[in-house]
């Protein structure tokens, strides 16, 4: 009986590891890509006007809709 339980436990462990090793498929939909995610203005003086553009592209297979943007 102990041997049967040990075999059963081993089989369950092997199957659980094997099922998790399958490659993931990419989901369909939009996929945003950014050239840079962070930009540091370094030291600035109070009252200076700052501007920086982030370049975004859609590498997915559906329309990318940007609903809101917030500074970090």
N, CA, C and O atoms as a Maestro MAE file, in Angstrom:
{
 s_m_m2io_version
 :::
 2.0.0
}

f_m_ct {
 s_m_title
 :::
 protein
 m_atom[288] {
  # First column is atom index #
  i_m_mmod_type
  r_m_x_coord
  r_m_y_coord
  r_m_z_coord
  i_m_residue_number
  s_m_chain_name
  s_m_pdb_residue_name
  s_m_pdb_atom_name
  i_m_atomic_number
  :::
  1 25 0.831 -1.195 0.000 1 A "UNK " " N  " 7
  2 3 0.000 0.000 0.000 1 A "UNK " " CA " 6
  3 2 0.873 1.256 0.000 1 A "UNK " " C  " 6
  4 15 0.573 2.225 -0.697 1 A "UNK " " O  " 8
  5 25 1.952 1.234 0.784 2 A "UNK " " N  " 7
  6 3 2.832 2.401 0.824 2 A "UNK " " CA " 6
  7 2 3.476 2.632 -0.536 2 A "UNK " " C  " 6
  8 15 3.661 3.770 -0.968 2 A "UNK " " O  " 8
  9 25 3.812 1.533 -1.200 3 A "UNK " " N  " 7
  10 3 4.444 1.643 -2.506 3 A "UNK " " CA " 6
  11 2 3.465 2.259 -3.519 3 A "UNK " " C  " 6
  12 15 3.858 3.088 -4.340 3 A "UNK " " O  " 8
  13 25 2.200 1.853 -3.458 4 A "UNK " " N  " 7
  14 3 1.176 2.393 -4.350 4 A "UNK " " CA " 6
  15 2 1.001 3.896 -4.131 4 A "UNK " " C  " 6
  16 15 0.906 4.656 -5.095 4 A "UNK " " O  " 8
  17 25 0.958 4.320 -2.889 5 A "UNK " " N  " 7
  18 3 0.809 5.745 -2.562 5 A "UNK " " CA " 6
  19 2 2.023 6.525 -3.058 5 A "UNK " " C  " 6
  20 15 1.880 7.638 -3.565 5 A "UNK " " O  " 8
  21 25 3.213 5.952 -2.917 6 A "UNK " " N  " 7
  22 3 4.428 6.619 -3.386 6 A "UNK " " CA " 6
  23 2 4.402 6.769 -4.906 6 A "UNK " " C  " 6
  24 15 4.750 7.830 -5.424 6 A "UNK " " O  " 8
  25 25 3.994 5.722 -5.630 7 A "UNK " " N  " 7
  26 3 3.892 5.801 -7.086 7 A "UNK " " CA " 6
  27 2 2.840 6.827 -7.513 7 A "UNK " " C  " 6
  28 15 3.063 7.607 -8.439 7 A "UNK " " O  " 8
  29 25 1.724 6.818 -6.846 8 A "UNK " " N  " 7
  30 3 0.657 7.763 -7.167 8 A "UNK " " CA " 6
  31 2 1.114 9.205 -6.929 8 A "UNK " " C  " 6
  32 15 0.861 10.084 -7.753 8 A "UNK " " O  " 8
  33 25 1.778 9.438 -5.818 9 A "UNK " " N  " 7
  34 3 2.295 10.771 -5.507 9 A "UNK " " CA " 6
  35 2 3.325 11.199 -6.551 9 A "UNK " " C  " 6
  36 15 3.309 12.345 -7.002 9 A "UNK " " O  " 8
  37 25 4.214 10.292 -6.936 10 A "UNK " " N  " 7
  38 3 5.229 10.597 -7.953 10 A "UNK " " CA " 6
  39 2 4.573 10.934 -9.284 10 A "UNK " " C  " 6
  40 15 4.983 11.878 -9.958 10 A "UNK " " O  " 8
  41 25 3.563 10.173 -9.662 11 A "UNK " " N  " 7
  42 3 2.864 10.422 -10.914 11 A "UNK " " CA " 6
  43 2 2.187 11.793 -10.907 11 A "UNK " " C  " 6
  44 15 2.243 12.515 -11.902 11 A "UNK " " O  " 8
  45 25 1.563 12.147 -9.817 12 A "UNK " " N  " 7
  46 3 0.909 13.457 -9.704 12 A "UNK " " CA " 6
  47 2 1.938 14.580 -9.808 12 A "UNK " " C  " 6
  48 15 1.693 15.583 -10.479 12 A "UNK " " O  " 8
  49 25 3.076 14.421 -9.155 13 A "UNK " " N  " 7
  50 3 4.131 15.446 -9.223 13 A "UNK " " CA " 6
  51 2 4.657 15.597 -10.644 13 A "UNK " " C  " 6
  52 15 4.818 16.717 -11.129 13 A "UNK " " O  " 8
  53 25 4.924 14.484 -11.311 14 A "UNK " " N  " 7
  54 3 5.449 14.535 -12.680 14 A "UNK " " CA " 6
  55 2 4.440 15.191 -13.615 14 A "UNK " " C  " 6
  56 15 4.815 16.025 -14.438 14 A "UNK " " O  " 8
  57 25 3.185 14.829 -13.501 15 A "UNK " " N  " 7
  58 3 2.162 15.424 -14.362 15 A "UNK " " CA " 6
  59 2 1.982 16.914 -14.101 15 A "UNK " " C  " 6
  60 15 1.753 17.681 -15.036 15 A "UNK " " O  " 8
  61 25 2.080 17.327 -12.858 16 A "UNK " " N  " 7
  62 3 1.918 18.754 -12.560 16 A "UNK " " CA " 6
  63 2 3.087 19.570 -13.106 16 A "UNK " " C  " 6
  64 15 2.881 20.681 -13.595 16 A "UNK " " O  " 8
  65 25 4.312 19.042 -13.032 17 A "UNK " " N  " 7
  66 3 5.464 19.750 -13.602 17 A "UNK " " CA " 6
  67 2 5.395 19.756 -15.121 17 A "UNK " " C  " 6
  68 15 5.725 20.759 -15.754 17 A "UNK " " O  " 8
  69 25 4.971 18.647 -15.707 18 A "UNK " " N  " 7
  70 3 4.912 18.529 -17.155 18 A "UNK " " CA " 6
  71 2 3.854 19.464 -17.734 18 A "UNK " " C  " 6
  72 15 4.085 20.073 -18.779 18 A "UNK " " O  " 8
  73 25 2.721 19.588 -17.092 19 A "UNK " " N  " 7
  74 3 1.654 20.444 -17.606 19 A "UNK " " CA " 6
  75 2 2.039 21.916 -17.532 19 A "UNK " " C  " 6
  76 15 1.560 22.710 -18.341 19 A "UNK " " O  " 8
  77 25 2.879 22.296 -16.595 20 A "UNK " " N  " 7
  78 3 3.309 23.685 -16.467 20 A "UNK " " CA " 6
  79 2 4.426 24.054 -17.407 20 A "UNK " " C  " 6
  80 15 4.767 25.233 -17.509 20 A "UNK " " O  " 8
  81 25 5.021 23.085 -18.108 21 A "UNK " " N  " 7
  82 3 6.152 23.377 -18.975 21 A "UNK " " CA " 6
  83 2 5.746 23.659 -20.411 21 A "UNK " " C  " 6
  84 15 6.615 23.892 -21.251 21 A "UNK " " O  " 8
  85 25 4.469 23.648 -20.720 22 A "UNK " " N  " 7
  86 3 4.011 23.930 -22.076 22 A "UNK " " CA " 6
  87 2 4.231 25.406 -22.387 22 A "UNK " " C  " 6
  88 15 4.015 26.256 -21.523 22 A "UNK " " O  " 8
  89 25 4.658 25.723 -23.611 23 A "UNK " " N  " 7
  90 3 4.870 27.129 -23.961 23 A "UNK " " CA " 6
  91 2 3.552 27.888 -23.971 23 A "UNK " " C  " 6
  92 15 2.515 27.356 -24.366 23 A "UNK " " O  " 8
  93 25 3.609 29.128 -23.534 24 A "UNK " " N  " 7
  94 3 2.414 29.970 -23.490 24 A "UNK " " CA " 6
  95 2 2.152 30.548 -24.876 24 A "UNK " " C  " 6
  96 15 3.083 30.949 -25.575 24 A "UNK " " O  " 8
  97 25 0.918 30.589 -25.258 25 A "UNK " " N  " 7
  98 3 0.552 31.217 -26.513 25 A "UNK " " CA " 6
  99 2 0.251 32.681 -26.249 25 A "UNK " " C  " 6
  100 15 -0.373 33.033 -25.248 25 A "UNK " " O  " 8
  101 25 0.710 33.536 -27.170 26 A "UNK " " N  " 7
  102 3 0.405 34.952 -27.012 26 A "UNK " " CA " 6
  103 2 -1.068 35.168 -27.310 26 A "UNK " " C  " 6
  104 15 -1.622 34.594 -28.248 26 A "UNK " " O  " 8
  105 25 -1.679 35.995 -26.504 27 A "UNK " " N  " 7
  106 3 -3.091 36.278 -26.702 27 A "UNK " " CA " 6
  107 2 -3.258 37.315 -27.804 27 A "UNK " " C  " 6
  108 15 -2.404 38.180 -27.998 27 A "UNK " " O  " 8
  109 25 -4.355 37.215 -28.508 28 A "UNK " " N  " 7
  110 3 -4.655 38.187 -29.550 28 A "UNK " " CA " 6
  111 2 -5.068 39.495 -28.898 28 A "UNK " " C  " 6
  112 15 -5.656 39.501 -27.816 28 A "UNK " " O  " 8
  113 25 -4.763 40.586 -29.551 29 A "UNK " " N  " 7
  114 3 -5.150 41.887 -29.037 29 A "UNK " " CA " 6
  115 2 -4.051 42.903 -29.237 29 A "UNK " " C  " 6
  116 15 -3.024 42.599 -29.843 29 A "UNK " " O  " 8
  117 25 -4.251 44.101 -28.737 30 A "UNK " " N  " 7
  118 3 -3.232 45.135 -28.857 30 A "UNK " " CA " 6
  119 2 -2.051 44.855 -27.936 30 A "UNK " " C  " 6
  120 15 -2.207 44.241 -26.880 30 A "UNK " " O  " 8
  121 25 -0.869 45.310 -28.343 31 A "UNK " " N  " 7
  122 3 0.333 45.147 -27.524 31 A "UNK " " CA " 6
  123 2 1.159 46.423 -27.671 31 A "UNK " " C  " 6
  124 15 1.717 46.696 -28.734 31 A "UNK " " O  " 8
  125 25 1.229 47.195 -26.591 32 A "UNK " " N  " 7
  126 3 1.938 48.473 -26.634 32 A "UNK " " CA " 6
  127 2 3.437 48.242 -26.442 32 A "UNK " " C  " 6
  128 15 3.852 47.464 -25.583 32 A "UNK " " O  " 8
  129 25 4.235 48.922 -27.248 33 A "UNK " " N  " 7
  130 3 5.687 48.864 -27.140 33 A "UNK " " CA " 6
  131 2 6.198 50.297 -26.994 33 A "UNK " " C  " 6
  132 15 5.733 51.206 -27.682 33 A "UNK " " O  " 8
  133 25 7.167 50.486 -26.082 34 A "UNK " " N  " 7
  134 3 7.739 51.812 -25.841 34 A "UNK " " CA " 6
  135 2 9.246 51.738 -26.026 34 A "UNK " " C  " 6
  136 15 9.884 50.783 -25.583 34 A "UNK " " O  " 8
  137 25 9.823 52.753 -26.684 35 A "UNK " " N  " 7
  138 3 11.273 52.808 -26.827 35 A "UNK " " CA " 6
  139 2 11.927 53.036 -25.468 35 A "UNK " " C  " 6
  140 15 12.965 52.445 -25.168 35 A "UNK " " O  " 8
  141 25 11.325 53.886 -24.650 36 A "UNK " " N  " 7
  142 3 11.820 54.137 -23.298 36 A "UNK " " CA " 6
  143 2 10.626 54.282 -22.367 36 A "UNK " " C  " 6
  144 15 9.603 54.845 -22.755 36 A "UNK " " O  " 8
  145 25 10.747 53.784 -21.154 37 A "UNK " " N  " 7
  146 3 9.646 53.860 -20.202 37 A "UNK " " CA " 6
  147 2 9.851 54.949 -19.165 37 A "UNK " " C  " 6
  148 15 8.891 55.388 -18.532 37 A "UNK " " O  " 8
  149 25 11.079 55.389 -18.983 38 A "UNK " " N  " 7
  150 3 11.398 56.400 -17.968 38 A "UNK " " CA " 6
  151 2 12.282 57.460 -18.607 38 A "UNK " " C  " 6
  152 15 13.183 57.143 -19.384 38 A "UNK " " O  " 8
  153 25 12.022 58.708 -18.279 39 A "UNK " " N  " 7
  154 3 12.882 59.801 -18.707 39 A "UNK " " CA " 6
  155 2 13.143 60.689 -17.505 39 A "UNK " " C  " 6
  156 15 12.209 61.076 -16.803 39 A "UNK " " O  " 8
  157 25 14.410 61.017 -17.261 40 A "UNK " " N  " 7
  158 3 14.799 61.848 -16.120 40 A "UNK " " CA " 6
  159 2 15.243 63.214 -16.638 40 A "UNK " " C  " 6
  160 15 16.172 63.298 -17.441 40 A "UNK " " O  " 8
  161 25 14.594 64.276 -16.189 41 A "UNK " " N  " 7
  162 3 14.951 65.629 -16.597 41 A "UNK " " CA " 6
  163 2 16.170 66.162 -15.849 41 A "UNK " " C  " 6
  164 15 16.647 67.256 -16.148 41 A "UNK " " O  " 8
  165 25 16.667 65.415 -14.900 42 A "UNK " " N  " 7
  166 3 17.803 65.828 -14.050 42 A "UNK " " CA " 6
  167 2 17.408 67.070 -13.258 42 A "UNK " " C  " 6
  168 15 16.254 67.204 -12.851 42 A "UNK " " O  " 8
  169 25 18.358 67.980 -13.036 43 A "UNK " " N  " 7
  170 3 18.059 69.192 -12.257 43 A "UNK " " CA " 6
  171 2 17.413 70.244 -13.151 43 A "UNK " " C  " 6
  172 15 17.858 70.492 -14.272 43 A "UNK " " O  " 8
  173 25 16.356 70.855 -12.631 44 A "UNK " " N  " 7
  174 3 15.678 71.927 -13.351 44 A "UNK " " CA " 6
  175 2 15.421 73.078 -12.395 44 A "UNK " " C  " 6
  176 15 15.401 72.899 -11.178 44 A "UNK " " O  " 8
  177 25 15.227 74.244 -12.953 45 A "UNK " " N  " 7
  178 3 14.912 75.409 -12.136 45 A "UNK " " CA " 6
  179 2 13.401 75.543 -12.028 45 A "UNK " " C  " 6
  180 15 12.661 75.146 -12.928 45 A "UNK " " O  " 8
  181 25 12.962 76.102 -10.922 46 A "UNK " " N  " 7
  182 3 11.532 76.309 -10.731 46 A "UNK " " CA " 6
  183 2 11.011 77.256 -11.801 46 A "UNK " " C  " 6
  184 15 11.609 78.296 -12.074 46 A "UNK " " O  " 8
  185 25 9.898 76.884 -12.396 47 A "UNK " " N  " 7
  186 3 9.293 77.712 -13.430 47 A "UNK " " CA " 6
  187 2 9.699 77.318 -14.843 47 A "UNK " " C  " 6
  188 15 9.112 77.811 -15.805 47 A "UNK " " O  " 8
  189 25 10.697 76.435 -14.995 48 A "UNK " " N  " 7
  190 3 11.095 75.982 -16.325 48 A "UNK " " CA " 6
  191 2 9.960 75.179 -16.955 48 A "UNK " " C  " 6
  192 15 9.268 74.420 -16.277 48 A "UNK " " O  " 8
  193 25 9.783 75.357 -18.251 49 A "UNK " " N  " 7
  194 3 8.793 74.580 -18.992 49 A "UNK " " CA " 6
  195 2 9.501 73.344 -19.539 49 A "UNK " " C  " 6
  196 15 10.530 73.449 -20.206 49 A "UNK " " O  " 8
  197 25 8.943 72.184 -19.251 50 A "UNK " " N  " 7
  198 3 9.563 70.928 -19.663 50 A "UNK " " CA " 6
  199 2 8.686 70.216 -20.679 50 A "UNK " " C  " 6
  200 15 7.459 70.306 -20.643 50 A "UNK " " O  " 8
  201 25 9.343 69.508 -21.582 51 A "UNK " " N  " 7
  202 3 8.604 68.742 -22.576 51 A "UNK " " CA " 6
  203 2 9.424 67.520 -22.970 51 A "UNK " " C  " 6
  204 15 10.638 67.607 -23.150 51 A "UNK " " O  " 8
  205 25 8.753 66.391 -23.103 52 A "UNK " " N  " 7
  206 3 9.402 65.162 -23.573 52 A "UNK " " CA " 6
  207 2 8.361 64.310 -24.278 52 A "UNK " " C  " 6
  208 15 7.220 64.222 -23.825 52 A "UNK " " O  " 8
  209 25 8.735 63.697 -25.362 53 A "UNK " " N  " 7
  210 3 7.816 62.835 -26.113 53 A "UNK " " CA " 6
  211 2 8.235 61.378 -25.956 53 A "UNK " " C  " 6
  212 15 9.408 61.039 -26.110 53 A "UNK " " O  " 8
  213 25 7.282 60.534 -25.653 54 A "UNK " " N  " 7
  214 3 7.504 59.091 -25.602 54 A "UNK " " CA " 6
  215 2 6.972 58.495 -26.897 54 A "UNK " " C  " 6
  216 15 5.852 58.800 -27.306 54 A "UNK " " O  " 8
  217 25 7.758 57.655 -27.540 55 A "UNK " " N  " 7
  218 3 7.337 57.022 -28.786 55 A "UNK " " CA " 6
  219 2 6.700 55.676 -28.468 55 A "UNK " " C  " 6
  220 15 7.335 54.800 -27.881 55 A "UNK " " O  " 8
  221 25 5.445 55.521 -28.861 56 A "UNK " " N  " 7
  222 3 4.682 54.299 -28.628 56 A "UNK " " CA " 6
  223 2 4.332 53.667 -29.965 56 A "UNK " " C  " 6
  224 15 4.143 54.364 -30.962 56 A "UNK " " O  " 8
  225 25 4.246 52.350 -29.979 57 A "UNK " " N  " 7
  226 3 3.782 51.651 -31.172 57 A "UNK " " CA " 6
  227 2 2.952 50.444 -30.761 57 A "UNK " " C  " 6
  228 15 3.119 49.903 -29.668 57 A "UNK " " O  " 8
  229 25 2.070 50.037 -31.638 58 A "UNK " " N  " 7
  230 3 1.197 48.896 -31.395 58 A "UNK " " CA " 6
  231 2 1.739 47.708 -32.181 58 A "UNK " " C  " 6
  232 15 1.694 47.710 -33.411 58 A "UNK " " O  " 8
  233 25 2.247 46.704 -31.491 59 A "UNK " " N  " 7
  234 3 2.775 45.500 -32.133 59 A "UNK " " CA " 6
  235 2 1.756 44.364 -32.112 59 A "UNK " " C  " 6
  236 15 2.071 43.244 -32.514 59 A "UNK " " O  " 8
  237 25 0.556 44.637 -31.655 60 A "UNK " " N  " 7
  238 3 -0.489 43.621 -31.591 60 A "UNK " " CA " 6
  239 2 -1.258 43.527 -32.895 60 A "UNK " " C  " 6
  240 15 -0.917 44.178 -33.882 60 A "UNK " " O  " 8
  241 25 -2.299 42.708 -32.887 61 A "UNK " " N  " 7
  242 3 -3.080 42.509 -34.102 61 A "UNK " " CA " 6
  243 2 -4.477 43.126 -34.008 61 A "UNK " " C  " 6
  244 15 -5.345 42.826 -34.828 61 A "UNK " " O  " 8
  245 25 -4.694 43.981 -33.018 62 A "UNK " " N  " 7
  246 3 -5.950 44.710 -32.900 62 A "UNK " " CA " 6
  247 2 -5.642 46.165 -32.569 62 A "UNK " " C  " 6
  248 15 -4.508 46.504 -32.233 62 A "UNK " " O  " 8
  249 25 -6.642 47.012 -32.663 63 A "UNK " " N  " 7
  250 3 -6.469 48.441 -32.422 63 A "UNK " " CA " 6
  251 2 -6.125 48.706 -30.962 63 A "UNK " " C  " 6
  252 15 -6.761 48.174 -30.052 63 A "UNK " " O  " 8
  253 25 -5.104 49.541 -30.756 64 A "UNK " " N  " 7
  254 3 -4.697 49.950 -29.413 64 A "UNK " " CA " 6
  255 2 -5.406 51.254 -29.080 64 A "UNK " " C  " 6
  256 15 -5.313 52.224 -29.832 64 A "UNK " " O  " 8
  257 25 -6.106 51.279 -27.968 65 A "UNK " " N  " 7
  258 3 -6.840 52.468 -27.543 65 A "UNK " " CA " 6
  259 2 -6.261 52.941 -26.215 65 A "UNK " " C  " 6
  260 15 -6.364 52.242 -25.207 65 A "UNK " " O  " 8
  261 25 -5.650 54.132 -26.211 66 A "UNK " " N  " 7
  262 3 -5.091 54.709 -24.988 66 A "UNK " " CA " 6
  263 2 -6.170 55.589 -24.375 66 A "UNK " " C  " 6
  264 15 -6.574 56.592 -24.963 66 A "UNK " " O  " 8
  265 25 -6.627 55.211 -23.203 67 A "UNK " " N  " 7
  266 3 -7.753 55.899 -22.569 67 A "UNK " " CA " 6
  267 2 -7.287 57.018 -21.647 67 A "UNK " " C  " 6
  268 15 -7.904 58.082 -21.616 67 A "UNK " " O  " 8
  269 25 -6.208 56.799 -20.894 68 A "UNK " " N  " 7
  270 3 -5.718 57.846 -20.001 68 A "UNK " " CA " 6
  271 2 -4.214 57.703 -19.824 68 A "UNK " " C  " 6
  272 15 -3.645 56.624 -19.992 68 A "UNK " " O  " 8
  273 25 -3.588 58.824 -19.478 69 A "UNK " " N  " 7
  274 3 -2.146 58.870 -19.235 69 A "UNK " " CA " 6
  275 2 -1.925 59.662 -17.962 69 A "UNK " " C  " 6
  276 15 -2.521 60.722 -17.773 69 A "UNK " " O  " 8
  277 25 -1.059 59.144 -17.076 70 A "UNK " " N  " 7
  278 3 -0.744 59.835 -15.818 70 A "UNK " " CA " 6
  279 2 0.765 59.922 -15.659 70 A "UNK " " C  " 6
  280 15 1.482 59.002 -16.051 70 A "UNK " " O  " 8
  281 25 1.256 61.015 -15.090 71 A "UNK " " N  " 7
  282 3 2.684 61.073 -14.773 71 A "UNK " " CA " 6
  283 2 2.986 60.148 -13.602 71 A "UNK " " C  " 6
  284 15 2.146 59.960 -12.722 71 A "UNK " " O  " 8
  285 25 4.171 59.578 -13.592 72 A "UNK " " N  " 7
  286 3 4.525 58.618 -12.544 72 A "UNK " " CA " 6
  287 2 5.068 59.297 -11.364 72 A "UNK " " C  " 6
  288 15 5.419 58.642 -10.382 72 A "UNK " " O  " 8
  :::
 }
 m_bond[287] {
  # First column is bond index #
  i_m_from
  i_m_to
  i_m_order
  :::
  1 1 2 1
  2 2 3 1
  3 3 4 2
  4 3 5 1
  5 5 6 1
  6 6 7 1
  7 7 8 2
  8 7 9 1
  9 9 10 1
  10 10 11 1
  11 11 12 2
  12 11 13 1
  13 13 14 1
  14 14 15 1
  15 15 16 2
  16 15 17 1
  17 17 18 1
  18 18 19 1
  19 19 20 2
  20 19 21 1
  21 21 22 1
  22 22 23 1
  23 23 24 2
  24 23 25 1
  25 25 26 1
  26 26 27 1
  27 27 28 2
  28 27 29 1
  29 29 30 1
  30 30 31 1
  31 31 32 2
  32 31 33 1
  33 33 34 1
  34 34 35 1
  35 35 36 2
  36 35 37 1
  37 37 38 1
  38 38 39 1
  39 39 40 2
  40 39 41 1
  41 41 42 1
  42 42 43 1
  43 43 44 2
  44 43 45 1
  45 45 46 1
  46 46 47 1
  47 47 48 2
  48 47 49 1
  49 49 50 1
  50 50 51 1
  51 51 52 2
  52 51 53 1
  53 53 54 1
  54 54 55 1
  55 55 56 2
  56 55 57 1
  57 57 58 1
  58 58 59 1
  59 59 60 2
  60 59 61 1
  61 61 62 1
  62 62 63 1
  63 63 64 2
  64 63 65 1
  65 65 66 1
  66 66 67 1
  67 67 68 2
  68 67 69 1
  69 69 70 1
  70 70 71 1
  71 71 72 2
  72 71 73 1
  73 73 74 1
  74 74 75 1
  75 75 76 2
  76 75 77 1
  77 77 78 1
  78 78 79 1
  79 79 80 2
  80 79 81 1
  81 81 82 1
  82 82 83 1
  83 83 84 2
  84 83 85 1
  85 85 86 1
  86 86 87 1
  87 87 88 2
  88 87 89 1
  89 89 90 1
  90 90 91 1
  91 91 92 2
  92 91 93 1
  93 93 94 1
  94 94 95 1
  95 95 96 2
  96 95 97 1
  97 97 98 1
  98 98 99 1
  99 99 100 2
  100 99 101 1
  101 101 102 1
  102 102 103 1
  103 103 104 2
  104 103 105 1
  105 105 106 1
  106 106 107 1
  107 107 108 2
  108 107 109 1
  109 109 110 1
  110 110 111 1
  111 111 112 2
  112 111 113 1
  113 113 114 1
  114 114 115 1
  115 115 116 2
  116 115 117 1
  117 117 118 1
  118 118 119 1
  119 119 120 2
  120 119 121 1
  121 121 122 1
  122 122 123 1
  123 123 124 2
  124 123 125 1
  125 125 126 1
  126 126 127 1
  127 127 128 2
  128 127 129 1
  129 129 130 1
  130 130 131 1
  131 131 132 2
  132 131 133 1
  133 133 134 1
  134 134 135 1
  135 135 136 2
  136 135 137 1
  137 137 138 1
  138 138 139 1
  139 139 140 2
  140 139 141 1
  141 141 142 1
  142 142 143 1
  143 143 144 2
  144 143 145 1
  145 145 146 1
  146 146 147 1
  147 147 148 2
  148 147 149 1
  149 149 150 1
  150 150 151 1
  151 151 152 2
  152 151 153 1
  153 153 154 1
  154 154 155 1
  155 155 156 2
  156 155 157 1
  157 157 158 1
  158 158 159 1
  159 159 160 2
  160 159 161 1
  161 161 162 1
  162 162 163 1
  163 163 164 2
  164 163 165 1
  165 165 166 1
  166 166 167 1
  167 167 168 2
  168 167 169 1
  169 169 170 1
  170 170 171 1
  171 171 172 2
  172 171 173 1
  173 173 174 1
  174 174 175 1
  175 175 176 2
  176 175 177 1
  177 177 178 1
  178 178 179 1
  179 179 180 2
  180 179 181 1
  181 181 182 1
  182 182 183 1
  183 183 184 2
  184 183 185 1
  185 185 186 1
  186 186 187 1
  187 187 188 2
  188 187 189 1
  189 189 190 1
  190 190 191 1
  191 191 192 2
  192 191 193 1
  193 193 194 1
  194 194 195 1
  195 195 196 2
  196 195 197 1
  197 197 198 1
  198 198 199 1
  199 199 200 2
  200 199 201 1
  201 201 202 1
  202 202 203 1
  203 203 204 2
  204 203 205 1
  205 205 206 1
  206 206 207 1
  207 207 208 2
  208 207 209 1
  209 209 210 1
  210 210 211 1
  211 211 212 2
  212 211 213 1
  213 213 214 1
  214 214 215 1
  215 215 216 2
  216 215 217 1
  217 217 218 1
  218 218 219 1
  219 219 220 2
  220 219 221 1
  221 221 222 1
  222 222 223 1
  223 223 224 2
  224 223 225 1
  225 225 226 1
  226 226 227 1
  227 227 228 2
  228 227 229 1
  229 229 230 1
  230 230 231 1
  231 231 232 2
  232 231 233 1
  233 233 234 1
  234 234 235 1
  235 235 236 2
  236 235 237 1
  237 237 238 1
  238 238 239 1
  239 239 240 2
  240 239 241 1
  241 241 242 1
  242 242 243 1
  243 243 244 2
  244 243 245 1
  245 245 246 1
  246 246 247 1
  247 247 248 2
  248 247 249 1
  249 249 250 1
  250 250 251 1
  251 251 252 2
  252 251 253 1
  253 253 254 1
  254 254 255 1
  255 255 256 2
  256 255 257 1
  257 257 258 1
  258 258 259 1
  259 259 260 2
  260 259 261 1
  261 261 262 1
  262 262 263 1
  263 263 264 2
  264 263 265 1
  265 265 266 1
  266 266 267 1
  267 267 268 2
  268 267 269 1
  269 269 270 1
  270 270 271 1
  271 271 272 2
  272 271 273 1
  273 273 274 1
  274 274 275 1
  275 275 276 2
  276 275 277 1
  277 277 278 1
  278 278 279 1
  279 279 280 2
  280 279 281 1
  281 281 282 1
  282 282 283 1
  283 283 284 2
  284 283 285 1
  285 285 286 1
  286 286 287 1
  287 287 288 2
  :::
 }
}
